[in-house]
Amino acid sequence: MQAWQVHENGEPSEVMRLEDVETPTPGDGQVLLKVRAANINFPDALLCRGHYQVRPPLPFTPGVEICGETEDGRRVLANPALPYGGFAEYAVADAAAVLPAPDALDDAEAAALHIGYQTGWFGLHRRAGLEAGETLLVHAAAGGVGSAAVQLGKAAGARVIGVVGGADKAAVARELGCDVVVDRRSEDVIGAVKEATGGRGADVIYDPVGGEAYAQSAKVVAFEGRIVVVGFASGSIPSPALNHALVKNYSILGLHWGLYNTKNPKLIQHCHEQLTELAARGAIKPLVSERVPLGGAAAAVQRVADGVTTGRVAVIPGLTEGGAA
């Protein structure tokens, strides 16, 4: 089969190589899945760079989120078990963690439902307790993680403010349903958010960016507000001033979604049921901005790493260069 292999750490476009390899053999408790679509996540770039919290042995195939097909023809969602990741024709996954793919979504959309939307659901509902009528601020609102949080926030009845970088991403954020869009490249984020909230600030802030975005969050969080720390796509990990959290009476909540797989896996299943229901009634639908063939995976992972994409980019092994499946 064909699979992208990383033999040394570095930038995805430089270290990912498409090779002919043996189809992997699943171990105990694992299943072999035919990859129908693999969604690109920022952690795929971190894996290539050797900067992720998990460092699989070299060589490995990146791709942490797929819609796959079982040997008996069922469409499922899975997080492949590295080193046999999703940017390949076949991947391996833990059988106990495989979830049914929602009928309402095509392969690329289904592949994009798992990590980003589970993270959003756990962050907004399990950790922050978002309530209808509250104001939700989402950083990087047009990106893969942010776009999921926007849709989930709207589905929960929140007023959503999206922060983006650039006019193109601002247009995407509006299409996603943001009530207010702030372009950090041309607007003062702090001033714009305070104006949009009458000076009160945001009740819940969803931050997958870190760095300057977190500094802005601390200045616009409302009384009894909650800042959900999801990741550090900016590459800068902030050091919160806890005296500030005390004086302004707000909470800083960390979210490591992957821990639920071992700490409380039943919640993963419950969340998937909630997401499947939301997808069935059209309340959420992953924004897939690009569908690329397997041969285009390295360049696409690099674009995600560089922050120039919107929504999700999906790798479709059965897609030809001309775009036909």
Secondary structure, DSSP 4 states (H G I P E B T S, - for coil): -EEEEESS-S-HHHHEEEEE-PPP---TTEEEEEEEEEE--HHHHHHHHT-SS--PPSSBB----EEEE-TT--EEEE---TTB-SSBSEEEEEGGG-EEPPTTS-HHHHHTTHHHHHHHHIIIIIIS---TT-EEEEETTTSHHHHHHHHHHHHTT-EEEEEESSHHHHHHHHHHT-SEEEETTTS-HHHHHHHHTTTS-EEEEEESS-THHHHHHHHHEEEEEEEEE---TTS------HHHHHHHT-EEEE--GGGHHHH-HHHHHHHHHHHHHHHHTTS----EEEEEEGGGHHHHHHHHHHT---SEEEEETT--TTS--
